[in-house]
Amino acid sequence: MTRRSHKIYTALILLFLYIPIFILIFYSFNDGKTTVFKGFTLKWYVELFKDTVIMESLLNSFIVAITSAISATILGTMAAIGIFSMKKKTGDMVLQVSNLPIINPEIVTGVSLMLMFVFFSGLLGFELGMGTVILAHISFSVPYVVLNVLPKLRQMNRNIYEAALDLGCSPAVAFRKVVIPEIMPGVVSGFLMAFTFSLDDFIITYFTRGSKFQTLPIEIYTMLRRRLSPKINALSTLMFLIVLIALILVNLKDYRQAKRGAK
């Protein structure tokens, strides 16, 4: 394939991926409720912020995503360090076991977690809700953090940590000043993956939320039973723009750091 055909192929793939999003953004400004464009308006954005149910569901989703992502990042980083310190054969075996939640179908994970929470709720007398959803999200997010942190540990030069100990640092100080900066890109990547998967999750949340707790994906599914409101188009557009701006800022930061390193 020629260089021009490569560019055309890449452009077609990008169009295939992003045309649905552009259509969604276009219809978020539609004055009508159908797919017929009746004029430009911002009323759905105004209605969105007036809808207390959607706003509460969105807030619940962010609380669950942030809490579970932070917890999963801490646990996953500790697990990655533990696997890294094991012998290769044992570490590989433990890593394969930790990857099972990724390979396992979500429907199986959701049902099994629901049965476990119902069992313990009968013993301890608690109800399924935000707490059980957070625990469920931590359980499937930890392996993603391990997969992001472990390669950074393997790329790290062990002699740096030992040199810090020889220069008088305690193990805790050497870990904080030497190991953490080395693995921080993997930790950040693991956090972002855990946050994204938690914010987007539907199946596991559906089985572990109980009857009263609502997240945004559950609320959208409930609305689909009636009729999907154009307010969801406005909400999706705002979330897409927030993610796009965050990615641009992160890439600009990486570009500037790479430029400084080159100098």
For each residue, the residues with C-beta under 8 A, 3 or more apart:
1: 5 6 9
2: 5 6
3: 6 7
4: 7 8
5: 1 2 8 9
6: 1 2 3 9 10
7: 3 4 10 11
8: 4 5 11 12
9: 1 5 6 12 13
10: 6 7 13 14
11: 7 8 14 15
12: 8 9 15 16
13: 9 10 16 17
14: 10 11 17 18
15: 11 12 18 19
16: 12 13 19
17: 13 14 20 21
18: 14 15 21 22
19: 15 16 22 23
20: 17 23 24
21: 17 18 24 25 240
22: 18 19 25 26
23: 19 20 26 27
24: 20 21 27 28 233 236 237 240
25: 21 22 28 29 233 237 240
26: 22 23 29 30 37
27: 23 24 30 35 37 230 233
28: 24 25 44 45 230 233 234 236 237
29: 25 26 40 41 42 44
30: 26 27 37 38 39 41 44 230 233
31: 37 38 39 40 41 43
32: 36 37 38 39
33: 227 229 230
34:
35: 27
36: 32
37: 26 27 30 31 32
38: 30 31 32
39: 30 31 32
40: 29 31
41: 29 30 31 44
42: 29 45 46
43: 31 46 47
44: 28 29 30 41 47 48 229 230 231 233 234
45: 28 42 48 49 234 238
46: 42 43 49 50
47: 43 44 50 51 231 234
48: 44 45 51 54 231 234 235 238
49: 45 46 55
50: 46 47
51: 47 48 54 55 231
52: 55 56
53: 56 57 214 219
54: 48 51 57 58 216 219 231 232 235
55: 49 51 52 58 59
56: 52 53 59 60 214
57: 53 54 60 61 214 215 216 218 219
58: 54 55 61 62 216 235
59: 55 56 62 63
60: 56 57 63 64 130 213 214 215 216
61: 57 58 64 65 199 215 216 217
62: 58 59 65 66 199
63: 59 60 66 67 130
64: 60 61 67 68 130 133 134 137 198 205 215
65: 61 62 68 69 137 195 198 199
66: 62 63 69 70 195
67: 63 64 70 71 134
68: 64 65 71 72 134 137 138 141 194 198
69: 65 66 72 73 141 191 194 195 198
70: 66 67 73 74 191
71: 67 68 74 75 134 138
72: 68 69 75 76 137 138 141 142 144 145 190 191 194
73: 69 70 76 77 145 187 190 191 194
74: 70 71 77 78
75: 71 72 78 79 138 142 145
76: 72 73 79 80 141 142 143 144 145 146 148 149 190 194
77: 73 74 80 81 145 149 183 187 190
78: 74 75 81 82
79: 75 76 82 83 98 142 145 146
80: 76 77 83 84 145 146 149 150 153 183 186
81: 77 78 84 85 149 153 179
82: 78 79 85 86 94
83: 79 80 86 91 94 95 98 146 150
84: 80 81 91 150 153 154
85: 81 82
86: 82 83 90 91 94
87: 90 91
88: 91 92
89: 92 93
90: 86 87 93 94
91: 83 84 86 87 88 94 95
92: 88 89 95 96
93: 89 90 96 97
94: 82 83 86 90 91 97 98
95: 83 91 92 98 99 146 150
96: 92 93 99 100
97: 93 94 100
98: 79 83 94 95 101 142 143 146
99: 95 96 102 103 143 147
100: 96 97 103 104 143
101: 98 104 109 139 140 142 143
102: 99 140 143 144 147
103: 99 100
104: 100 101 108 109
105: 108 109
106: 109 110 140 201 203 204
107: 110 111 203
108: 104 105 111 112
109: 101 104 105 106 112 113 136 139 140 204
110: 106 107 113 114 136 203 204 206 207 208
111: 107 108 114 115 207
112: 108 109 115 116
113: 109 110 116 117 132 135 136 139 204 207 208
114: 110 111 117 118 128 207 208
115: 111 112 118 119
116: 112 113 119 120
117: 113 114 120 121 128 132 135 136 208
118: 114 115 121 122 128
119: 115 116 122 123
120: 116 117 123 124 126
121: 117 118 124 125 126 127 128
122: 118 119 125
123: 119 120
124: 120 121
125: 121 122
126: 120 121 131
127: 121 210 212
128: 114 117 118 121 132 208 209 210 211 213
129: 132 133 209 210 212 213
130: 60 63 64 133 134 213
131: 126 134 135
132: 113 117 128 129 135 136 208 209 210
133: 64 129 130 136 137 205 208 209 213 215
134: 64 67 68 71 130 131 137 138
135: 113 117 131 132 138 139 208
136: 109 110 113 117 132 133 139 140 204 205 208
137: 64 65 68 72 133 134 140 141 194 197 198 201 204 205
138: 68 71 72 75 134 135 141 142
139: 101 109 113 135 136 142
140: 101 102 106 109 136 137 143 197 201 204
141: 68 69 72 76 137 138 144 145 193 194 197 198
142: 72 75 76 79 98 101 138 139 145 146 194
143: 76 98 99 100 101 102 140 146 147
144: 72 76 102 141 147 148 190 193 194 197
145: 72 73 75 76 77 79 80 141 142 148 149 187 190 191 193 194
146: 76 79 80 83 95 98 142 143 149 150 190
147: 99 102 143 144 150 151 190
148: 76 144 145 151 152 186 187 189 190 193
149: 76 77 80 81 145 146 152 153 183 186 187 190
150: 80 83 84 95 146 147 153 154 186
151: 147 148 154 155 186
152: 148 149 155 156 182 183 185 186 187
153: 80 81 84 149 150 156 179 182 183 186
154: 84 150 151
155: 151 152 182
156: 152 153 160 161 179 182 183
157: 160
158: 161 162
159: 162 163
160: 156 157 163 164 178 182
161: 156 158 164 165 174 175 178 179
162: 158 159 165 166
163: 159 160 166 167
164: 160 161 167 169 173 174 177 178
165: 161 162 169 171 174
166: 162 163
167: 163 164
168:
169: 164 165 173 174 177 178
170: 173 174
171: 165 174 175
172: 175 176
173: 164 169 170 176 177
174: 161 164 165 169 170 171 177 178 179
175: 161 171 172 178 179 180
176: 172 173 179 180
177: 164 169 173 174 180 181
178: 160 161 164 169 174 175 181 182
179: 81 153 156 161 174 175 176 182 183
180: 175 176 177 183 184 187
181: 177 178 184
182: 152 153 155 156 160 178 179
183: 77 80 149 152 153 156 179 180 186 187
184: 180 181 187 188
185: 152 188 189
186: 80 148 149 150 151 152 153 183 189 190
187: 73 77 145 148 149 152 180 183 184 190 191
188: 184 185 191 192
189: 148 185 186 192 193
190: 72 73 76 77 144 145 146 147 148 149 186 187 193 194
191: 69 70 72 73 145 187 188 194 195
192: 188 189 195 196
193: 141 144 145 148 189 190 196 197
194: 68 69 72 73 76 137 141 142 144 145 190 191 197 198
195: 65 66 69 191 192 198 199
196: 192 193 199 200
197: 137 140 141 144 193 194 200 201
198: 64 65 68 69 137 141 194 195 201
199: 61 62 65 195 196 216
200: 196 197 217
201: 106 137 140 197 198 204 205 217
202: 205 206 217 218 221
203: 106 107 110 206 207
204: 106 109 110 113 136 137 140 201 207 208
205: 64 133 136 137 201 202 208 209 215 217 218
206: 110 202 203 209 218 221
207: 110 111 113 114 203 204
208: 110 113 114 117 128 132 133 135 136 204 205
209: 128 129 132 133 205 206 213 214 215 218
210: 127 128 129 132 213
211: 128
212: 127 129
213: 60 128 129 130 133 209 210
214: 53 56 57 60 209 218 219 222
215: 57 60 61 64 133 205 209 218 219
216: 54 57 58 60 61 199 219 220 235
217: 61 200 201 202 205 220 221
218: 57 202 205 206 209 214 215 221 222
219: 53 54 57 214 215 216 222 223
220: 216 217 223 224 228 232
221: 202 206 217 218 224 225
222: 214 218 219 225 226
223: 219 220 226 227 228 229 232
224: 220 221 228
225: 221 222
226: 222 223
227: 33 223
228: 220 223 224 232
229: 33 44 223 232
230: 27 28 30 33 44 233 234
231: 44 47 48 51 54 234 235
232: 54 220 223 228 229 235 236
233: 24 25 27 28 30 44 230 236 237
234: 28 44 45 47 48 230 231 237 238
235: 48 54 58 216 231 232 238 239
236: 24 28 232 233 239 240
237: 24 25 28 233 234 240 241
238: 45 48 234 235 241 242
239: 235 236 242 243
240: 21 24 25 236 237 243 244
241: 237 238 244 245
242: 238 239 245 246
243: 239 240 246 247
244: 240 241 247 248
245: 241 242 248 249
246: 242 243 249 250
247: 243 244 250 251
248: 244 245 251 252
249: 245 246 252 253
250: 246 247 253 254
251: 247 248 254 255
252: 248 249 255 256
253: 249 250 256 257
254: 250 251 257 258
255: 251 252 258 259
256: 252 253 259 260
257: 253 254 260 261
258: 254 255 261 262
259: 255 256 262 263
260: 256 257 263
261: 257 258
262: 258 259
263: 259 260
